[in-house]
Amino acid sequence: MVDFNNLESPYFIGEIGINHNGDLQVAKKLIDAVFACSWDCAKFQKRSPDICVPGHQKNIIRDTPWGKMTYLEYKHRVEFQETEYDYINNYCSNKPLHWTASVWDLESLEFILKYAPPFIKIPSAMVTNTELISEISKTGIPVIMSTGMCELTEIDTSVDLIRKHTSNLALMHTNSSYPTPRDELNLNLIPFLEQRYNCPVGYSGHEEDLEPSVLAVSLGAKIIERHITLSHSMWGTDQKCSLEIHAMNMLYKRSKDMDIMMGSATKQ
């Protein structure tokens, strides 16, 4: 498990999400990229489509690389199951490399817990799902919670609920626009959230470049999460605001010595 309260350097999460497009070989290459770039964790997203897809969207027809299909069929098409996650678990263990997932429903939480993840991620869209948050925090596994689209009162409620069961909590400042315009980044919320909730705060970036993520580290972000991809030209809504492999390497190198560069507030 990751102790977010005692990190010695920023913890880098490569958000694979569903950028693998249901292809285990693509996922494997992205895991390789996370490891090769010295990032700390490969992260996926686990959903039960029958639960998570709203009823009014299930039968909408979509054009996909696999032909026309309903939105529900598409979500099933790209969702990894036990066979794929067994492979991912073994593949990451052999490197070794942390891996985990954002969970979107109770069924997915139960599924991911079988793999003893180093932490569980609560996505921004689930911050008001008190039943899911309560069950996640009861596991005793460290929790990261994103805060995109959230009012402070909603974050207050969820943080109080999580802290009934665990003190190993980190929050992620994020803006849920894909990609995020620069004038909406509001990076000063990083120290604000750290002071308000007295816990480690990270940054989950959806911008197209690197500078905001580097600046986030200088502002005290203890965790950096970025979506990653093999190519911006791949099919999928998240690919264009994801980092390609060379950019992952650049971001890590620009950020890893930030503590040294910032130094102290002591004049010598």
URTA-V379089 format. One line per field, one symbol per residue. ss: DSSP state (H for helix, E for strand, C for the rest). phi: phi as a letter, one per 30 degrees, with the letter a starting at -180 (. if undefined). psi: psi as a letter, one per 30 degrees, with the letter a starting at -180 (. if undefined). Layout:
BEGIN
ss=???
phi=???
psi=???
END
This chain:
BEGIN
ss=CCCHHHCCCCEEEEEEECCCCCCHHHHHHHHHHHHHCCCCEEEEEECCHHHHCCHHHCCCEEEECCEEEEHHHHHHHCCCCHHHHHHHHHHHHCCCCEEEEEECCHHHHHHHHCCCCCCEEECHHHCCCHHHHHHHHHCCCCEEEECCCCCHHHHHHHHHHHCCCCCCEEEEEECCCCCCCHHHCCCCHHHHHHHHHCCEEEEEECCCCCHHHHHHHHCCCCEEEEEECCCCCCCCCCHHHCECHHHHHHHHHHHCCHHHHHCCCCCC
phi=.ccddbddaeccccddhcddhicdddeddddededddidcacbcbcbceddddeedcecddbdbdcjdaddddddddcddbeeddddeddddddddadbaadccaddddeddddchddacccdedcdcdddddddddddidebcbdbdicdedddeddddddddbaccbbccdacddbdddddcdhddddddddddchbdbcbccbdccceddddedddjdcbbbbdbadaddddkdcddcccddddeddddddcdcdddddibccdb
psi=lkjffhkflkjkkjjebgffhgjeeeeeeeeeeeeegglfkkkakkljefefkkeffegkkkklfgaklleeeeeeegjkaeeefeeeeeeeefelkklalkkfleeeeeeeffgilflkkjlefgfgieeeeeeeffffkkkkklgkgkleeeeeeeeeeefffkfikkljklkgkjlkleggehfffefeeeeefhlkkakjkglfafeeeeeeefggkfkkkkkllekfflkkffefglkleeeeeeeeefffgeeeeeblgkk.
END
